């Protein structure tokens, strides 16, 4: 009995140790640490729907930093993001930032697109050219509305404005019944 209890305690300790190691790995590699040392930039957006603090900042799909802060400018009501970017990068001051989605159901991140200026952004600088997040719900709503409106207009044109679909018309008087061959021809 005593031996069985020690085995269970040892197995529980191993599972607990594995869980602690997994948690430590997740925290250190999530990009959500507040450690500074990089190039700190700000960018203003109309909308940042779905972008969380700690989200990636990428150039050409490669992670180069993270979003370290979000706030609202009380005068303009724009969302102001604080970005911490790798200090080894020399970003031209005409670079742009856009909020992009990883896929249809993926998370959002900030994509930096370097410009062509000879002058570089310094720490504390602002990315002036920005493109806000596109709301998938808004696009879907607009699409459904336009399809519904198009279908309603088509039905109105087909109905001739008589409050519904036109009644079926009678066949012409000289038309042969559907199950008989036309007159003058034999079926053989």
C-alpha positions as CSV (number, residue, x, y, z in Angstrom):
1,X,0.0,0.0,0.0
2,X,2.8,2.4,0.9
3,X,4.7,1.7,-2.3
4,X,1.6,2.4,-4.4
5,X,1.1,5.8,-2.8
6,X,4.8,6.8,-3.5
7,X,4.4,6.0,-7.2
8,X,1.3,8.2,-7.5
9,X,3.1,11.1,-5.7
10,X,6.1,10.7,-8.1
11,X,3.9,10.6,-11.2
12,X,2.0,13.7,-9.9
13,X,5.3,15.6,-9.3
14,X,6.5,14.8,-12.8
15,X,3.2,16.0,-14.3
16,X,3.3,19.2,-12.2
17,X,7.0,19.8,-13.2
18,X,6.1,19.4,-16.9
19,X,3.2,21.9,-16.5
20,X,5.5,24.5,-14.9
21,X,8.1,24.1,-17.7
22,X,5.4,24.4,-20.3
23,X,4.0,27.5,-18.7
24,X,7.5,29.1,-18.4
25,X,8.2,28.3,-22.1
26,X,4.9,29.8,-23.2
27,X,5.5,33.0,-21.2
28,X,9.1,33.5,-22.5
29,X,8.2,32.8,-26.1
30,X,4.8,34.5,-26.4
31,X,6.2,38.0,-27.3
32,X,4.1,39.5,-24.5
33,X,7.0,40.4,-22.3
34,X,7.4,44.0,-21.3
35,X,11.2,44.0,-21.8
36,X,12.3,47.1,-23.6
37,X,15.4,47.8,-25.5
38,X,13.9,48.1,-28.9
39,X,12.9,50.9,-31.1
40,X,9.6,52.4,-29.7
41,X,7.2,53.7,-32.3
42,X,3.6,55.0,-32.3
43,X,1.0,54.7,-34.9
44,X,-2.6,56.1,-35.1
45,X,-5.5,54.1,-36.5
46,X,-9.2,54.7,-37.0
47,X,-10.0,51.1,-35.9
48,X,-7.9,48.3,-34.4
49,X,-10.6,45.7,-34.2
50,X,-9.3,42.4,-32.9
51,X,-5.7,43.5,-32.3
52,X,-4.6,42.6,-28.8
53,X,-1.7,44.0,-26.8
54,X,1.2,41.7,-27.4
55,X,0.3,41.1,-31.0
56,X,3.1,40.7,-33.5
57,X,4.7,43.5,-35.6
58,X,6.0,42.0,-38.8
59,X,7.9,43.1,-41.9
60,X,7.4,40.9,-44.9
61,X,5.8,38.3,-42.7
62,X,8.8,38.1,-40.2
63,X,8.2,39.1,-36.6
64,X,10.3,42.1,-35.7
65,X,8.5,43.3,-32.6
66,X,5.2,43.5,-30.7
67,X,2.4,45.8,-29.7
68,X,3.2,47.1,-26.2
69,X,0.4,49.5,-25.7
70,X,-3.0,50.7,-26.8
71,X,-4.8,53.9,-25.9
72,X,-7.3,56.4,-27.3
73,X,-6.3,59.9,-28.2
74,X,-8.9,62.1,-26.3
75,X,-8.8,64.9,-28.9
76,X,-9.0,62.9,-32.1
77,X,-10.6,59.6,-30.8
78,X,-8.1,57.6,-32.8
79,X,-6.5,54.4,-31.4
80,X,-2.8,55.0,-30.7
81,X,-0.6,51.9,-30.7
82,X,2.8,51.7,-29.1
83,X,5.1,49.3,-31.0
84,X,8.4,47.9,-29.8
85,X,10.5,47.0,-32.9
86,X,13.9,45.4,-33.1
87,X,16.5,48.2,-32.6
88,X,18.7,46.8,-35.4
89,X,16.2,47.8,-38.0
90,X,16.6,51.2,-39.8
91,X,13.0,52.0,-40.8
92,X,12.6,54.9,-43.3
93,X,10.4,57.7,-41.9
94,X,7.9,57.3,-44.8
95,X,7.2,53.7,-43.8
96,X,3.6,52.6,-43.3
97,X,1.7,50.4,-40.9
98,X,-1.4,48.4,-41.5
99,X,-3.5,46.0,-39.4
100,X,-3.7,42.7,-41.2
101,X,-5.3,39.4,-40.5
102,X,-3.3,36.1,-40.5
103,X,-6.2,34.5,-42.3
104,X,-10.0,34.3,-42.5
105,X,-10.3,33.3,-38.8
106,X,-6.7,34.1,-37.7
107,X,-5.5,36.7,-35.3
108,X,-4.5,40.3,-36.3
109,X,-1.0,41.8,-36.4
110,X,0.6,45.0,-37.5
111,X,2.5,44.8,-40.8
112,X,5.1,47.5,-41.3
113,X,5.9,48.3,-45.0
114,X,9.3,50.1,-45.3
115,X,9.3,53.3,-47.4
116,X,12.1,54.7,-49.5
117,X,13.1,57.8,-47.6
118,X,16.8,58.5,-46.8
119,X,15.8,59.6,-43.2
120,X,15.0,56.9,-40.6
121,X,12.6,56.8,-37.7
122,X,14.1,57.3,-34.3
123,X,12.9,55.8,-31.1
124,X,9.8,57.7,-30.0
125,X,8.9,58.5,-33.6
126,X,5.5,58.1,-35.2
127,X,4.5,56.0,-38.3
128,X,2.4,58.6,-40.1
129,X,0.9,56.4,-42.9
130,X,-1.5,53.8,-41.5
131,X,-4.3,51.6,-42.7
132,X,-6.9,50.4,-40.2
133,X,-8.3,47.0,-39.6
134,X,-11.1,45.8,-41.9
135,X,-14.1,44.5,-40.1
136,X,-15.2,41.1,-41.5
137,X,-18.6,41.5,-40.0
138,X,-19.1,44.9,-41.7
139,X,-18.0,43.5,-45.1
140,X,-20.3,40.5,-44.7
141,X,-23.2,42.7,-43.8
142,X,-22.7,44.9,-46.8
143,X,-22.4,41.9,-49.1
144,X,-25.7,40.4,-47.8
145,X,-27.5,43.8,-48.1
146,X,-26.3,44.2,-51.7
147,X,-27.3,40.7,-52.7
148,X,-30.7,41.1,-51.0
149,X,-31.3,44.5,-52.8
150,X,-30.2,43.0,-56.1
151,X,-32.6,40.1,-55.7
152,X,-35.4,42.4,-54.8
153,X,-34.8,44.6,-57.8
154,X,-34.6,41.5,-60.1
155,X,-38.0,40.3,-58.7
156,X,-39.5,43.7,-59.3
157,X,-38.4,43.8,-62.9
158,X,-39.6,40.3,-63.6
159,X,-43.0,41.0,-61.9
160,X,-43.6,44.1,-63.9
161,X,-44.5,46.0,-60.8
162,X,-47.7,44.1,-60.2
163,X,-46.9,43.3,-56.7
164,X,-45.4,39.9,-57.3
165,X,-44.4,37.4,-59.9
166,X,-46.2,37.5,-63.3
167,X,-48.9,34.8,-63.8
168,X,-47.8,32.1,-66.2
169,X,-49.0,32.8,-69.8
170,X,-51.1,30.3,-71.8
171,X,-49.5,28.4,-74.6
172,X,-50.0,29.6,-78.2
173,X,-53.2,28.3,-79.9
174,X,-51.2,26.5,-82.6
175,X,-48.9,24.7,-80.3
176,X,-49.0,20.9,-80.2
177,X,-49.6,19.1,-76.9
178,X,-46.4,18.0,-75.2
179,X,-47.0,14.2,-75.7
180,X,-48.0,14.3,-79.4
181,X,-45.8,14.9,-82.4
182,X,-46.6,18.0,-84.5
183,X,-49.3,17.6,-87.2
184,X,-48.1,16.4,-90.6
185,X,-45.3,14.2,-89.2
186,X,-45.5,10.6,-88.4
187,X,-43.8,9.1,-85.4
188,X,-42.3,6.3,-87.6
